[in-house]
Amino acid sequence: MARPRVFISSTYFDLRVVRADLERFVTEAGYEPVLFERGHVPYGKDDPLEESCYREVSGCDILVAIIGGKYGTQSKDERHSISQRELRTAIELGKQIYVFVEASVHAEHRTYLANKDVLGFKPSAVDDIRVFQFLEEVFALPGGNPVEPFAISEDIIHYLREQWAGLFQRLLQESARQKEINIIEGLQATASTLNQLVTYLTQERSKGDTVIKEILLSSHPAFAAIKKAAGIQYRVVFHSLSELDALLSARGYHRDEHPPVKGFLDWDHSKEPKGIRVRSCIFDEHGKLRIITPEQWDDKDIHTYTVDPPTDVPAGSDDVPF
């Protein structure tokens, strides 16, 4: 299983005990510590040793920088130490960084700021004034890169434990909200589609209502009503009274020329005692199906009814009751 890799960056001889304590803490946390003195940095024969360190920083997820009173080994740019360059590399790569400054150095930094232009100023907490100069760059970093003073290793460990627990808790919250995010993204996609549809219909409206009528006609509520009333299993479509008459005739219904209920058209079934009644006003004066929205539709516009059997038996009929 992949584990977060944590690069420990600092000068070595003055902070070796702190580095060892952090290595133990990172390992116990289930992460992978990276320290050059443990052989975790692979050195290539063709590259300077410091370049191997910078390359290893790029492969890590977190960098913990510890700044003490020692400047350390000069880097090849002659403006920073190697440990300072490691921190700058992590910043340039956008890594998550945590910076800890030894308490005495942190306290004297304010004195330095007040006296850095004073000729002959000699700090006591650092061996090179460039440590304070680098701290100025560190404190100028944008938010999200904490800089904390420490007196002992436990101060760093306690801070990191709290920070990493917070990151894990945030990850759990974000995972829990993923379903909500998916719903929002789906709504955004739907809204985008509706906007496109509105734009399209608005453009087509300028040419006339043909497109809108076609859309409404394609989902006319009369189709579903006839399908249900006649027990038809396939999709039903008709655009005129004559088409509806042909559809029902093919399924054994014949139209009553003298329907008993005013305002309705009746079709009686030829073999079963049932019929289908359709409100005549859903067709226009030319027999064309009118456009009706689902909100305007009344379920009583198309419904079934029972056909009463005849009471008199015609002369000569073989169906004589006993």
C-alpha positions, 0 to 999 in steps of 0.5 A: 500500500502506498504511504505518504513520503515525508522528507526531513530537511535540516542541517545534520550535526546540530539537529541529528537528535531531532531528526532521529526523533522525527524519523521514529514518529513518522515511521510509527504514524505509518508514513515513510520518512526520507533522511539522507543519513539513512541512505534514503536518498539515492545518489547518482555518479554523474550528478552533484550530491545536492541535486540528488536531494532536490530530486528526492524532494520532488518524489515526496508528499510532505517536507518538514524543514527544521531551521537551527542555528547552523547555516550548513553546507553551501549550495552551488548557487552560493546564495543558500545552503543545501537545506535551504535549497531543499525547502525552496524546491518543495515550495516551487513544486507546491508540496505541503511543507511545515517549517520549524525554527529553533526557539532561540533563533526564532526569538533573536530573529526579531532582534536581527530585524531591528538591527540588521542595518547596524554595522557590526551587529553579531547575533548569538543564536546563529553562526551565519547572518544568512540564517536570519536572511533566509528566515525573512524569505520563510516568513514572507511565504503565502498562507498555508505554510506554517512556521512554528518555533520549537524547543524540543523534538516533542514540540514538533511531533505534537504539532505534526500529529495535530496537523495530520489528524486534521488533514485526515479528518478533512479527507473523511468529510470530503469523502462523505460529501462526495455524493452531494458533489456528484448530485450538484454536478448532475444538476449543473449538467442538467441545467446546462442542457436545459439552457441549451434547450431554451436557447434552441427553442427561443431561436426556433420560436423566431421562425414560428411555433412549428418545433414547439408544436412538434415536441408537444404533439409527440408526447400527446396525453391522448396516446397513452390514454388510448393505449391503456383503454384499448390494451395495446402493448406497443406505442400509439400515435395518431394525428387525426380522427380518421387515424384514430378510427382506423387504429381502433377498427383494426382492434375490433372497435366500430364507431357509433354513428349516434353516440348517446353522450353529447360531446363524446365519440364512442367506439363499441367493441364487436365481440366484447361488452365494452367501448371507448369514449373520446371527448370530441373537442380534442379534435378541431373542426377539420378532425386534426388532433389538438395540442394539449399539454399534460396540465390541460389534460383530463383523464375523463377525456378518454375512458372506457364504458360497458356496453349493455347487451340487447334485451330482445332476441331477434326472430330466427335467432339460434340463441334461444334461452331455455 
